[in-house]
Amino acid sequence: MPPPSSPPPLSPGQSVAPILRFSATLQGSVEDFNATAYRHRAAALFGMPASSVAVSAAAASILVTATLRMASPQAAEAAEALLGTSTPAGLTAQLGVTVLF
């Protein structure tokens, strides 16, 4: 099987940024969830501007998915390592919401 073809070149001014997605189930309801506050706290946790974080919420208690546009592959690796060693209690303290898992 031949290797995949290369992506087309970027247009002037475009850049490629690694994306990190993480989901957490939170205590509460979607109606009471403050997505703006969560986005700002997630940005602070990973040391990035809030404009680089998108948040969506769905019912399941609250299933939150944060999508972070990372500044570099190294930043993405550091964020993955942080998530890998985080506990629900630690994320609860950092994100300001009760993280169940």
Order of alpha helices (4+ residues) and beta strands (2+ residues): beta-alpha-beta-beta-alpha-alpha
